[in-house]
């Protein structure tokens, strides 16, 4: 059974990946993972006859990962695509935000992504693809988004390293970090809870980011960055001292 697995499928980038990949390729079944069952049900109804298995799981919980593992063991599918898009951000001063929420962010953005990758890889064959949702903030330390940026820096480093391992092992599986700038999704509704962060550069759409990611995956890249402006910013963060980059960011935020 050839399947595709999507986390964070109920909204934003995850939902757009579901729509685009399902329109581009045939699967016997797609597994849609998110906490909100009603959102998954709505999405499944939009997939034009694609058979969807709805998995309302909270991936910050060990029991959810155990359930996913058991399902893989029972079904033994051929996972052609894995999209790890589950995640969230919090913008604000580190000491002003609730500790538990920040730890949950690390749990979902980094730990759950790692677990999903580990559990799924044994069921992937030659031609398998893994999209890991990172962020532009992965390339630099970002004050007032510090924990979020650090969680995405982990995603970028982890993805590139394991992708290289897979290449050495000649398994024919590709893994790519998708690192967009600001994207117009529900992300901001949850991330921005005060006026700590007020400056945003150009905002792209989920459709633009996913289209670019799918093209970059076909090209064999291990990182996808959408937009000339964002790619230029990534190059600058590699050349400039991070202290200067942080000062520029804080000046933009009037900090």
C-alpha positions as CSV (number, residue, x, y, z in Angstrom):
1,X,0.0,0.0,0.0
2,X,1.6,3.3,-1.2
3,X,0.8,6.1,1.2
4,X,1.7,9.7,2.1
5,X,1.8,10.9,5.7
6,X,1.2,14.5,6.7
7,X,1.5,16.0,10.2
8,X,0.1,19.4,10.9
9,X,-2.4,18.6,8.1
10,X,-5.4,20.6,9.5
11,X,-4.1,24.1,8.6
12,X,-1.5,26.3,7.1
13,X,1.5,24.8,5.4
14,X,0.5,21.3,6.2
15,X,-2.9,21.6,4.6
16,X,-1.3,23.1,1.5
17,X,1.2,20.3,1.2
18,X,-1.7,17.8,1.4
19,X,-3.6,19.6,-1.4
20,X,-0.6,20.0,-3.7
21,X,1.0,16.6,-3.3
22,X,-2.3,14.7,-3.6
23,X,-3.0,16.6,-6.8
24,X,0.4,15.8,-8.2
25,X,0.7,12.1,-7.3
26,X,-1.5,9.0,-6.7
27,X,-1.6,7.2,-3.4
28,X,-3.6,4.3,-2.2
29,X,-4.2,6.2,1.0
30,X,-3.1,9.4,2.8
31,X,-2.7,9.6,6.5
32,X,-3.7,13.0,7.9
33,X,-2.4,13.8,11.3
34,X,-3.4,16.8,13.5
35,X,-5.2,17.4,16.8
36,X,-8.5,18.7,15.3
37,X,-10.6,15.9,13.8
38,X,-13.2,18.2,12.4
39,X,-10.5,20.1,10.4
40,X,-9.1,16.8,9.1
41,X,-12.6,15.7,8.1
42,X,-13.2,18.9,6.1
43,X,-9.8,18.6,4.4
44,X,-10.5,14.9,3.5
45,X,-13.7,16.0,1.8
46,X,-11.7,18.4,-0.5
47,X,-9.4,15.7,-1.9
48,X,-11.5,14.5,-4.8
49,X,-11.9,10.9,-3.9
50,X,-8.4,10.4,-2.4
51,X,-8.8,7.8,0.4
52,X,-7.8,9.5,3.7
53,X,-7.2,8.0,7.1
54,X,-7.8,10.6,9.8
55,X,-5.5,10.4,12.8
56,X,-6.4,13.1,15.4
57,X,-3.2,12.9,17.4
58,X,-1.3,15.3,19.6
59,X,2.3,14.5,18.7
60,X,3.6,16.1,21.9
61,X,2.2,13.0,23.7
62,X,4.1,9.7,23.8
63,X,0.9,7.8,23.5
64,X,0.3,9.5,20.1
65,X,3.7,8.4,18.8
66,X,3.1,4.9,20.1
67,X,-0.2,4.8,18.3
68,X,1.5,5.9,15.0
69,X,4.2,3.3,15.5
70,X,1.6,0.5,16.1
71,X,-0.3,1.5,13.0
72,X,2.8,1.3,10.9
73,X,3.6,-2.1,12.3
74,X,0.1,-3.4,11.6
75,X,-0.3,-2.0,8.1
76,X,3.4,-2.2,6.9
77,X,2.8,0.5,4.2
78,X,5.2,1.8,1.6
79,X,5.5,5.5,2.7
80,X,6.3,7.4,-0.4
81,X,6.1,10.9,1.2
82,X,6.4,12.2,4.7
83,X,5.6,15.9,5.4
84,X,6.4,17.0,9.0
85,X,4.6,20.3,9.1
86,X,3.3,20.1,12.7
87,X,4.6,23.0,14.8
88,X,3.9,26.4,16.3
89,X,5.7,29.6,17.3
90,X,5.6,32.0,20.2
91,X,6.8,35.6,19.8
92,X,7.8,37.5,22.9
93,X,10.5,37.9,25.6
94,X,11.8,34.6,26.9
95,X,11.1,35.4,30.6
96,X,7.7,36.9,29.8
97,X,6.2,33.8,28.2
98,X,4.9,30.7,30.0
99,X,7.6,28.1,30.4
100,X,5.3,25.1,29.6
101,X,4.2,26.6,26.3
102,X,7.8,27.1,25.3
103,X,8.7,23.5,26.2
104,X,5.7,22.3,24.2
105,X,7.0,24.3,21.2
106,X,10.3,22.4,21.5
107,X,8.5,19.1,21.9
108,X,6.4,19.6,18.8
109,X,8.8,21.5,16.5
110,X,11.9,19.3,17.2
111,X,11.2,16.2,19.2
112,X,8.0,15.0,17.5
113,X,9.5,15.7,14.1
114,X,12.6,13.6,15.0
115,X,10.4,10.8,16.3
116,X,8.1,10.8,13.2
117,X,11.1,10.7,10.9
118,X,12.7,7.8,12.9
119,X,9.5,5.8,13.0
120,X,8.7,6.3,9.3
121,X,12.1,5.7,7.6
122,X,12.0,1.9,7.9
123,X,8.9,2.0,5.8
124,X,10.3,4.1,3.0
125,X,11.9,2.8,-0.2
126,X,13.9,4.1,-3.1
127,X,12.3,7.4,-4.2
128,X,10.9,8.3,-0.8
129,X,10.7,11.9,0.1
130,X,10.6,13.7,3.5
131,X,9.7,17.4,3.8
132,X,10.7,18.9,7.1
133,X,9.2,22.3,7.9
134,X,11.9,24.7,9.1
135,X,12.0,28.5,9.0
136,X,14.1,31.4,7.9
137,X,14.9,31.9,11.6
138,X,16.8,28.6,11.5
139,X,19.8,30.4,10.0
140,X,20.4,32.8,12.9
141,X,19.6,33.5,16.6
142,X,16.5,35.7,16.8
143,X,15.9,37.7,20.0
144,X,12.2,37.7,21.1
145,X,11.7,34.5,19.0
146,X,14.6,32.7,20.6
147,X,13.1,29.3,21.5
148,X,11.2,29.1,18.2
149,X,14.3,30.0,16.2
150,X,16.4,27.5,18.1
151,X,13.8,24.7,17.5
152,X,14.0,25.4,13.8
153,X,17.8,25.6,13.8
154,X,17.6,22.0,15.1
155,X,15.3,21.0,12.2
156,X,17.7,22.5,9.6
157,X,20.8,20.8,11.1
158,X,19.1,17.5,11.7
159,X,17.6,17.4,8.2
160,X,20.8,18.2,6.3
161,X,22.8,15.7,8.4
162,X,20.4,12.7,8.0
163,X,19.9,13.5,4.3
164,X,23.6,13.1,3.9
165,X,23.5,9.8,5.8
166,X,20.8,8.5,3.5
167,X,22.9,9.5,0.5
168,X,25.9,7.6,1.9
169,X,23.7,4.6,2.5
170,X,22.4,4.7,-1.1
171,X,18.8,4.2,0.1
172,X,17.4,6.6,-2.6
173,X,15.5,8.6,0.0
174,X,15.7,12.4,0.1
175,X,15.1,14.6,3.0
176,X,14.7,18.4,2.7
177,X,14.3,21.3,5.1
178,X,11.7,23.8,3.9
179,X,12.7,27.2,5.4
180,X,10.3,30.0,4.4
181,X,10.2,33.6,5.7
182,X,7.0,34.9,6.9
183,X,4.0,33.0,5.5
184,X,0.4,34.1,5.5
185,X,-1.2,31.4,7.5
186,X,-2.9,30.9,10.9
187,X,0.6,30.7,12.4
188,X,0.5,34.4,13.3
189,X,-2.8,34.0,15.1
190,X,-1.0,31.8,17.7
191,X,2.5,33.2,17.6
192,X,1.8,36.9,18.1
193,X,0.3,37.5,21.5
194,X,1.5,41.0,22.2
195,X,3.4,43.8,20.4
196,X,6.9,42.5,21.1
197,X,7.5,41.6,17.5
198,X,6.0,44.1,15.0
199,X,8.3,44.1,12.0
200,X,7.7,41.6,9.2
201,X,9.5,41.6,5.8
202,X,7.7,40.4,2.7
203,X,5.0,37.8,3.4
204,X,4.6,34.9,1.0
205,X,1.7,32.5,0.6
206,X,1.6,28.9,1.5
207,X,1.0,28.1,-2.2
208,X,4.3,29.8,-3.2
209,X,6.3,28.1,-0.5
210,X,5.0,24.6,-1.3
211,X,5.4,25.1,-5.0
212,X,9.0,26.1,-4.5
213,X,9.6,23.2,-2.1
214,X,8.3,20.6,-4.6
215,X,10.5,22.0,-7.3
216,X,13.5,22.0,-5.1
217,X,12.9,18.4,-4.0
218,X,12.9,17.3,-7.6
219,X,16.2,19.1,-8.0
220,X,17.7,17.1,-5.1
221,X,18.2,20.1,-2.8
222,X,18.4,19.6,1.0
223,X,17.1,23.1,1.8
224,X,14.3,25.0,0.1
225,X,14.0,28.8,0.6
226,X,11.2,30.6,-1.2
227,X,11.8,34.1,-2.7
228,X,14.8,36.0,-3.9
229,X,14.6,38.4,-1.0
230,X,14.6,35.6,1.6
231,X,17.5,33.8,-0.2
232,X,19.5,37.0,-0.1
233,X,18.8,37.3,3.6
234,X,20.0,33.8,4.2
235,X,23.3,34.5,2.4
236,X,23.8,37.7,4.4
237,X,23.3,35.8,7.7
238,X,26.1,33.4,6.6
239,X,28.5,36.3,5.9
240,X,27.7,38.7,8.7
241,X,28.5,38.2,12.4
242,X,25.5,37.0,14.2
243,X,25.9,39.8,16.8
244,X,25.4,42.3,14.0
245,X,22.4,40.3,12.6
246,X,20.8,40.3,16.0
247,X,21.4,44.0,16.4
248,X,19.8,44.8,13.0
249,X,16.8,42.7,14.0
250,X,16.4,44.4,17.4
251,X,16.7,47.8,15.7
252,X,13.9,46.8,13.4
253,X,11.8,45.9,16.4
254,X,12.8,49.1,18.2
255,X,14.5,47.2,21.0
